[in-house]
Structures are given as structure tokens and as C-alpha cells.
Amino acid sequence: DIQMTQSPSTLSASVGDRVTITCRASQSISSWLAWYQQKPGKAPNLLIYKASSLETGVPSRFSGSGSGTQFTLTISSLQPDDFATYYCHHYNSYPYTFGQGTKLEIK
Amino acid sequence: QVQLVQSGAEVKKPGSSVKVSCKSSGGTFRHYVFFWVRQAPGQGLEWMGAIIPIFNTPNYAQKFQGRVTITADESTSTVHMELSSLTSEDTAVYYCARGLPPLDWGQGTLVTVSS
């Protein structure tokens, strides 16, 4: 199975900050990577697919990059609504797996 | 309008089974890939398995092999997930999701396993 490792596990930041979350795959997944945002008690919300494509309706302050085994999610200027937990998710081959999550907290 | 509506919360005894349903509306049911993902309290997302109704051959995470069964009923546009031999470790919210990667998600079904 392909393991997805996210870092950091927790990130403290302020409104207006630029933040980056990293996801590493245990083997190449090409660009078959998605990023999700999840708020407490809610289902995950798709932000980015195919490593760098912004899902319709997602603010442009979110961006993704990478290919192969190294990926990043960047939020260019944090807004109050962005404090949540973020997950990377590969869909290269079965079984698909998720990273362990990064909780973005208000500093 | 695409919508996934899941069945209601369940309370089960250890050793029993649970079957969670997910009714899909909007789009062509048989061509989509459906997933089941669970989330234990305070924990991350865990991929359980997937099915494409037109092929009707499910794929399961190794962890759940032999204990999970995912089926698709085209007549009702509903996907089902049955998990057997339940333990307290299976207490979680179970989500169905659709798309590759999953874009549409159900509201989640809380399954509580308790004696």
C-alpha cells in the first residue's frame, strides 16, 4: 500500500499568514493527489485535484503543487474560515489512502 | 442536483454486523466510482473500499478484507456497505463519497459499537 505522510500534524498561524502543508507519498503517484478541508462534524470538502487543479468554487488563495512523491498545499493569505483540518489523498492505485491530517489552528 | 443521502445512525453490539446505505441522485449512477471512508472519533479519514456499479467488482482496503462487503443496486441507485464482526474499534462516522477523487459526500452515518 502507498503511505501518505503529512507534515506538520498541527500548524498554528494567524489571519493573513501564508502557510504550506506538505504531503509525501511512499512511492510515486504521478499527480493523482487531492487535498481536502474538513471542519468538525462535516464531511470533507475537495479543494485541489490532480495535485494542482483548483476545484470549482474554491478560493484562489488555495493552491497545490508537486508530482511523484512530494506535494504541497499552500494558502496564500489565511482567512478566518480556513482554520480546519486538511488531508491529502492519493488515488493512483488501490488501495487509495489519506494522509493523517494537518490541523490548522489560530495562533 | 447531485446528492448522496445515507441511512441513519446505528447502535450495535460487539460481534454483530451493520449495513449502511447511500442513495445517489443526479448523474449516471452506474458510471461513477463510489467510496466508503470512515472516521473514528477525533481521528483521521480511513479509506475502506470502492465500487463502480457498471463493473460491480469492489476493491477493499487490506485492513477490512473478509469483514466488509460493498454492493451497488442500480435499480435504486443505492450503494451499501456492510461491516461484520464489529468491535468498539469500529465506532466511527461512515461516509460514502462519489467521484475520482471524491467530490460529493454523504452526510455521514454514526455507527456506535457498545455492549
Interface residues (C-beta under 8 A of the other chain):
Chain A: D1 A34 Y36 Q38 A43 P44 L46 Y49 E55 Y87 H89 Y91 Y94 P95 Y96 T97 F98 G99 Q100 G101
Chain B: F35 V37 G44 L45 E46 W47 G49 A50 N59 Y60 A61 Q62 Y95 A97 L100 P101 P102 L103 W105 G106 Q107 G108
